Amino acid sequence: MDISFVSATILLLLVVDPFGNIPVFVAALGNIEGSRRLGIIFRECAIAYVVLLAFMFVGAPFMRVLNLSQSSLGIAGGVILFLIALRMIFLHPGGIFGDKVDREPFIVPLAIPSIAGPSALATVLLLVSREPERIADWVIALSLALGISASVLVFAERISRLVGERGIQAFQRLMGLILTAIAVEMLLRGIEQFVRQLPKPV
């Protein structure tokens, strides 16, 4: 399955889920002075970007060392995306990743796993493993997705007040529904690749 640049950007934006992360960021930064919130948001987004970018470049060699196939990655990525999507549709009290924020954030849980979570890591690895010659496209797509996410999260508190909690939940469920379809497609493609690799009966 060929993935276009626009599709890759949208997919990365969905798995990073900036709108779904609005309640997490608002809760995490609620007791922090307004002048410091902006710096923390950009810091956490930058950390997540570096982690995803590093995984994009070293993920494929890491797969080869572990002798993991592209079909296994596709199936695993599809399963992870599906589980994340279910938690987006059927909201969980502990949040999408099951983590509640009760301290000043640093890397965890905002950069990881809220932004650079298992689904995002699996997605960047899947993109590079399928078409490694398009690494420049994937880097730009990741940069755009993280840039949009940072822009949304900068206005997280204002958006939260404007649309309300129910509005954010409705949008998160919509994104979860789209992500479910993408996850099923990834899973089916992984199974198809695995079946093609099986030895043909004599």
C-alpha positions as CSV (number, residue, x, y, z in Angstrom):
1,M,0.0,0.0,0.0
2,D,1.6,3.2,-1.2
3,I,1.1,6.1,1.3
4,S,1.0,9.6,0.0
5,F,2.7,12.5,1.8
6,V,-0.6,14.0,2.8
7,S,-1.9,10.6,4.1
8,A,1.3,10.2,6.1
9,T,0.9,13.7,7.6
10,I,-2.8,13.1,8.5
11,L,-2.0,9.6,10.0
12,L,0.8,11.1,12.1
13,L,-1.5,13.9,13.3
14,L,-4.1,11.3,14.2
15,V,-1.8,9.2,16.3
16,V,-0.2,12.2,18.0
17,D,-3.8,13.3,18.7
18,P,-3.3,17.0,19.8
19,F,-7.1,17.6,20.4
20,G,-7.3,14.4,22.5
21,N,-4.3,15.7,24.5
22,I,-5.9,19.0,25.3
23,P,-7.5,17.8,28.6
24,V,-4.1,16.2,29.6
25,F,-2.1,19.3,29.0
26,V,-4.7,21.6,30.7
27,A,-4.7,19.4,33.8
28,A,-0.9,19.1,33.8
29,L,-0.3,22.8,33.5
30,G,-3.2,24.0,35.6
31,N,-1.0,24.9,38.6
32,I,1.8,26.4,36.6
33,E,2.2,30.1,35.9
34,G,1.0,31.3,32.5
35,S,4.4,32.6,31.6
36,R,6.0,29.2,32.0
37,R,3.3,27.1,30.3
38,L,4.3,28.1,26.8
39,G,7.9,27.1,27.4
40,I,6.9,23.7,28.9
41,I,4.6,23.0,25.9
42,F,7.3,23.7,23.4
43,R,9.8,21.7,25.4
44,E,7.6,18.7,25.6
45,C,6.7,18.9,21.9
46,A,10.4,19.2,21.1
47,I,11.3,16.2,23.2
48,A,8.6,14.1,21.5
49,Y,9.8,15.2,18.1
50,V,13.4,14.2,18.8
51,V,12.2,10.8,20.1
52,L,10.1,10.2,17.1
53,L,12.8,11.4,14.7
54,A,15.4,9.2,16.3
55,F,13.1,6.2,16.2
56,M,12.5,7.0,12.5
57,F,16.2,6.7,11.7
58,V,17.3,3.9,14.0
59,G,14.0,1.9,14.1
60,A,14.6,0.0,10.9
61,P,18.1,-1.2,11.8
62,F,16.8,-2.1,15.2
63,M,14.1,-4.3,13.5
64,R,16.8,-6.0,11.5
65,V,18.8,-6.8,14.6
66,L,15.8,-8.3,16.2
67,N,14.9,-10.1,13.0
68,L,11.4,-8.6,12.8
69,S,9.5,-8.7,9.5
70,Q,7.5,-5.9,7.9
71,S,4.3,-8.0,8.3
72,S,4.8,-8.5,12.0
73,L,5.3,-4.7,12.4
74,G,2.2,-4.0,10.3
75,I,0.1,-6.4,12.5
76,A,1.6,-5.1,15.8
77,G,1.1,-1.5,14.7
78,G,-2.5,-2.2,13.6
79,V,-3.3,-3.8,17.0
80,I,-1.7,-0.9,19.0
81,L,-3.5,1.7,16.9
82,F,-6.8,-0.2,17.3
83,L,-6.5,-0.4,21.1
84,I,-5.6,3.4,21.2
85,A,-8.6,4.1,19.0
86,L,-10.9,2.2,21.2
87,R,-9.8,4.2,24.2
88,M,-10.4,7.4,22.2
89,I,-14.0,6.3,21.3
90,F,-14.9,4.7,24.7
91,L,-13.3,7.3,27.0
92,H,-11.4,5.8,30.0
93,P,-11.3,7.6,33.4
94,G,-7.5,7.4,33.4
95,G,-7.2,8.9,29.9
96,I,-6.1,7.4,26.6
97,F,-2.9,6.0,28.1
98,G,-4.2,5.3,31.6
99,D,-2.0,7.9,33.1
100,K,-3.2,10.6,35.5
101,V,-1.2,13.8,35.9
102,D,-0.5,14.7,39.5
103,R,2.8,16.5,39.4
104,E,4.7,19.0,37.3
105,P,5.3,17.4,33.9
106,F,8.7,16.7,32.5
107,I,8.9,14.2,29.6
108,V,6.3,11.9,31.2
109,P,3.4,11.9,30.6
110,L,3.2,14.8,28.1
111,A,6.1,14.2,25.7
112,I,5.9,10.4,26.3
113,P,3.4,8.8,26.0
114,S,0.8,11.5,25.3
115,I,2.6,12.7,22.1
116,A,5.3,10.2,21.3
117,G,3.3,7.1,22.4
118,P,3.4,3.5,21.2
119,S,1.1,4.2,18.3
120,A,3.2,7.1,17.0
121,L,6.5,5.1,17.4
122,A,4.9,2.2,15.5
123,T,3.6,4.5,12.8
124,V,7.0,6.3,12.0
125,L,8.7,2.9,12.0
126,L,6.1,1.5,9.7
127,L,6.4,4.4,7.2
128,V,10.2,4.1,7.0
129,S,10.2,0.3,6.8
130,R,7.8,0.3,3.9
131,E,9.4,3.0,1.8
132,P,12.9,3.9,3.2
133,E,13.8,5.8,0.1
134,R,11.2,8.4,1.0
135,I,12.7,9.2,4.4
136,A,12.8,13.0,3.5
137,D,9.0,12.9,3.0
138,W,8.4,11.2,6.3
139,V,10.6,13.7,8.2
140,I,8.7,16.6,6.7
141,A,5.4,14.9,7.4
142,L,6.5,14.3,11.0
143,S,7.6,17.9,11.3
144,L,4.3,19.2,10.0
145,A,2.3,16.9,12.3
146,L,4.3,18.0,15.4
147,G,4.1,21.6,14.4
148,I,0.4,21.5,14.1
149,S,0.1,19.7,17.4
150,A,2.3,22.3,19.2
151,S,0.1,25.0,17.7
152,V,-3.0,23.3,19.0
153,L,-1.6,22.7,22.4
154,V,-0.4,26.3,22.8
155,F,-4.1,27.2,22.7
156,A,-5.2,24.2,24.7
157,E,-6.7,26.1,27.6
158,R,-8.6,28.5,25.3
159,I,-9.9,25.7,23.1
160,S,-11.0,23.8,26.3
161,R,-12.9,26.9,27.5
162,L,-14.4,27.6,24.0
163,V,-15.7,24.1,23.1
164,G,-16.1,22.6,26.5
165,E,-15.3,19.2,27.7
166,R,-18.1,17.5,25.8
167,G,-17.0,19.2,22.6
168,I,-13.4,17.9,23.0
169,Q,-14.7,14.4,23.8
170,A,-16.9,14.4,20.7
171,F,-14.0,15.4,18.5
172,Q,-11.8,12.9,20.1
173,R,-14.3,10.1,19.5
174,L,-14.5,11.2,15.8
175,M,-10.7,11.0,15.5
176,G,-10.8,7.6,17.2
177,L,-13.3,6.4,14.7
178,I,-11.0,7.4,11.8
179,L,-8.0,5.9,13.5
180,T,-10.0,2.6,14.0
181,A,-10.4,2.3,10.2
182,I,-6.7,3.1,9.6
183,A,-5.8,0.5,12.3
184,V,-7.9,-2.2,10.6
185,E,-6.4,-1.4,7.2
186,M,-2.9,-1.7,8.7
187,L,-3.8,-5.0,10.3
188,L,-5.3,-6.5,7.2
189,R,-2.2,-5.4,5.1
190,G,0.1,-7.0,7.7
191,I,-1.9,-10.3,7.5
192,E,-1.9,-10.2,3.7
193,Q,1.9,-9.8,3.7
194,F,2.3,-12.7,6.1
195,V,0.0,-14.9,4.0
196,R,2.0,-14.1,0.9
197,Q,5.2,-15.1,2.7
198,L,3.9,-18.6,3.6
199,P,5.4,-21.4,1.4
200,K,3.0,-22.5,-1.3
201,P,1.7,-26.1,-1.1
202,V,3.4,-28.5,-3.5
